[in-house]
Amino acid sequence: MATPTHSYALDTTWRTLLKDLDVVPANVLRRAGLPDDLLQQPTARLASEAYYRLWNGIEAEMGDALLPIRVCEAVRSESFSPPLFAALCSPNLLVAAQRIARYKTLVAPLRFDVTAGRDLLTMELIWLDAPLLPPESLVVMELLFCVTLARLGTRELVRPVEVTTPVLPSPLAPYEAFLGAPLRRGAKHRVLFTAADARRPFLTSNEPLWAAFEPELRQRLADLDAAVTTSKRVRAALLEGLPSGLVTLEAMAQKLALSKRTLQRRIEAEGTNYQQLLQETRAALAQHYLEKTALPAAEISFLLGFDEPNSFYRAYRTWTGTTPDSGRHAQQPR
């Protein structure tokens, strides 16, 4: 279980969300007592207490009793939030819920418990880092998000069987209208779906894309329970930044909010150097894409941040002594 020392990544969804809600980020951050440039930092993280203050800042700035509904209406399938991405690539709501259960802790002090019965799928929200309590509107938003997810994936107006939470929002009627189902007071934060809706196919399903990016999410999850060295921070930042081509030491130092000299010194103290980290990350990703996807070498070159495919071919030959095509064929079953 998470402890109050854990922190949670602020992905780009927060920036796009505030834009779609027509909220000025600086005003929200000021209300929350957080740095003005927080949402501009590429690797920003918040502990639970600050995470809750950020939400309270949004709520105070909007002054809207229906904030949870507004947020769910603004959520889009193209937003890259790790749990949302993991879910929408899934074949159906059941698999989506199981993936959220695994990856939600990357971006929020929240755990999903999923129970699949013969007739019902139950998603229960467990808030971490007690004794801190989440804002009530944040709890309601996460419950509504479960239903929004089902609708985004299926492009159908999926209605839950029932939703329960200890503290009901006021006014209640708009929330039940949004859900198309009762919102009742209960001891647990739960959303129940029929088994048929849980297995309704997701039109957004994309298992090849999921296979390509799942290792990165798995690595991020592992990092939550490990000491985060500077080398690990660099590798994580490279995974995010390679497709942009911004892979110089200067760009990475800026991304990690460190001076170039400080970044070099810390990496060398851990027994490596920046070029070695860059090459190892690229080589591992290249092998992954070749083994797990059908992407052509030119596209893999782009995803690895090379200026043009020939650079990737030369680098791959340096790493392995062979070509990308040969490397891919060598992994195919004989």
N, C-alpha and C positions, 0 to 999 in steps of 0.2 A: 504494500500500500504506500501511496505517496506520503511524504512528510512535508512540513512547512518549508523545508529548504529547497524543494523542487521549484522549477520555473517552467513556464510554458511559452512556446513560440508564438509571436504575433505575425501571422502570414499576411500576404497582400490582401486577403479578404477584408480585413478591417478597413483598409483605405478605400477600397471600392464600395464597401457597405456604407461608410459615412458619406461618400459622394452621392450614392443612390438615395440616401435618406435626407439629402440636402442639409447636412450638418457640417459646420466648420470644425475640422479636427483640432485646431489650436484652442478653440473655446472648450472643447471636451477635455483636452489634456490639462488645461488650466484648472478646470473644475476638479479634476481628479488629482491634481498635485503631481503630475507627471511631466517629464521633459518635453518641451515643445517639439523637438525633432524625433520623438520616440517612433512614430509610424514611418519615418524616413529611414530608420536604421535597418539594414538588410538582415541582421541577425538579432533583432530585439527580442528579449524575453522578459516575462514578468512573473513574480511570485504570486501566490493566490490573492493575498491582501491587495496588492496593486492591481491585479486582474479585475477584482471586484470593484475597485475604485474606478477603473476605466469604464466599466459598464454603468456604474452609478453616474459618471460624468455624462455619458450618452443620454441616460434617462433624464437627468436634470436639464440638459441642454434642449432636448426635444419637448419635454413637458407634455408628453402624450401618454394617456393611460393605456393605449393600445400599441405601445412600442413593440412587444413581442410579435404581434401580427404584422406590423410594418416591416420588421426585420425579415420575417419569413417570406413576405411578399417580395422583398428586394433580393433575396438569395437567388443566384443564377447558377446554372450548371457549369458555366465556363469559369467560375471563380476557382482558383487553385488553393483549396484548403485541403490538407492531407486526408482528414477523415471523409470529407465530401467527395474528393477524387476517388478514394478507395471504394466508397459506397457506390457511386454512380457507374463505375466500371464493372460492377457486379452483375450477375445474371438476373437477380431478383432481390426483393427486400430482405429475405432471410439471410442470404449471403452478405448483403450490404450491412445489415445489423451486426453480424458477426465480425465484419472487418472494422466497423466503427468501434466495436467493443475492444478491438486490439489497438487501434491507433488514436482514439479520442484523447488519450492522455498526452499526446504530443502538443496539443494546442489548448487544453483546458483542464482545470482541476476536477475532472469528472470521469467516472467510469460507467460503462454501459454493461449491464448484466442481461444476457439474452437467453430466453427459454423458449424452445420450439416444441409445442405439444401437437397432438393430433388435430386439434381444432383451432388452437390459438397460438399466435406469436406474441410473447411478452417482452417488452423492452423496459428495463428498470434503470433509472438514473441514480447513481451513488456518488454523492459529492465528497471529494477528498479534502485533506488538510484540516480536519476538525481540530479545534473547536470553531474555526472560522465558518461562518454561514454565508451562502451565496445570496445575492439580492433576489427577492421573490420574483421579480419580472424576468430575471435571467433564467430561473428555473422553468418558468412557464414558456419562455422562448425555446428552450432546449426540448421541451415536450412537443411543442408545435413543430419544431424542426424535424422530428421523427416522421410526422405526417407529411410535411413538405418534401422530405426526401422521397417518400413513396410516390408522391405526385410528380416530382421531377423525373424520376426514373421511368415511370410507366406512362406519363403524359395522360393519366386518368385521374378523375376526382376521387381518389381513394379516401374512404372514411374509416377511422378506427372504430373498434367496438366500444371502447371506453377509455377515458384518460382520467387519472387520479393524481392528486397532489395535496399535501397537508393544508396549504393556504391558497384559497381560490382567488383569482383576480377579480377586480371590480372596475367596470361593470362586467358581469359574467356572460350576458347574452351574445355580444360580438365574438367572444371566444368560442362558444358552442356553435355559432353560425359558421365560423371559419373551419372548425373541425368537422361539422356535420355529425356530431356525436356528443353525448353527455360529458361534461367536465365535472367530476365529483370530488368531494373532500375525502381523502384517504390517508393512511399512514405512510404510504410509499409514493414515490414519483414514478408512475408507470403509464405506458401506452400499450393497448392491446389491439392486435389486428387479427382478422380471420386467417386461417391457414391458406385459404384460396388467394387472398390478397398478398400474403407473404411470399407466395410462389408465382405471382403474376410477373411475366417477363419484363425486364427493364429494357427500354428501347435504347438507353445510353450504354448498354453493356459493351465492354471492349476488353476482353481478356488478354489479347496480345499486348495492348498498351499497359495493362495492369502488370503483366509479367515483366515488362521492361522497367517499370518504375518501383515495383514493390520492394526490391532490395534496398533502395534508398530509404523508404519509410521504415523498414525493419532496422536499418542501421540507426536512424534517428531515435527509434524506440529504445534500442540497446543503450544508446548514449545517455538516456535519462537515468539509468542505474549505474553508470560508470563515471569515473573521474574524467572530466572533460579537459584533456590536455590541449595545448595550442595546436599541436599537429592534428588532433581530431577536429578542432574547430576549423582549421584550414581545409581538411578533407570535406567536411560538411558544406563549407562555403563554396568549394570547387564544384561539388555536385549540383549546387544551385546555379552557379555562375558560368559553368563551362559553355552552355549553348550561346551565351551572349558574346563569347570570345574575350571577355575581360579577365584574363588570367595572368596578367603580369603581377610581380611582387608588389608593385605600387598599388595596383587596383585591389589586391587582396588585403593589404594593410589598411586601406581606406574602408573596405567592407567590414573589417573587424575592429575598426576604430582604434587602430594602433599606428604608431609611426613605423616606417619601413625598417629602421634600425632595431626597434624593439621586437618587431615580429621576427626578424632574422635571428636575433639573439635568443629568443625563447625557443624557436625551432631547433637551433643548433644545440641548445642545452638539452634537448630531448633526443639528440643523437642523429639528426637528419638535417636536410636542407630543403628549401622551397622547390627547387627543380626536381628533386627526387620525389617529393610529395605529389607534384603535378604529374610527373610521368607515371607513378604508381597508380594514381587515381584514373588517369586516362587509360592506362593499359587494362586495369580491372574492368572499367566500364566498357571498353572496346570488346573484351572477351565476352562480357555479359550480353551485349547487344548482338554479337555474332552467334552466340549459342541459343539465346532465348527469343530472338526476333528474326523477321525476314527483311528487316530494313536494309536497303542497298548501302554499300560502303560509302557512297557520297553523302547520304543522310547521316550515317554514323559519324563521319568526319565533321559535319556541322554540329552534331550534338556534343562532340568532344572539344569544340572550340577551335578547330583548325581553320586557317584562312581558305584553304582549298584542298581537295581530295589527295593530291600528290603528297602533300605534307603528312597526311595521315598514313599513306602507304609507306613512306620512308620511315616514319616513327614506328609503325607496327613491325616493319622488318627489323628495326633495331631492337625492339623488345623481344621478338620471337624468332627471328631468322627466317620468317616466311611471309606470305602475303595474307591480307584479310580473307580473300576467297579461299585460300588453302586452309587457313585457320578455321573457317566455318565448316568446310567439308570434312575436316579432321574430326569434328565433333558430332557429325551425323552417324547414326547407327549403321554398322556394316551389315 
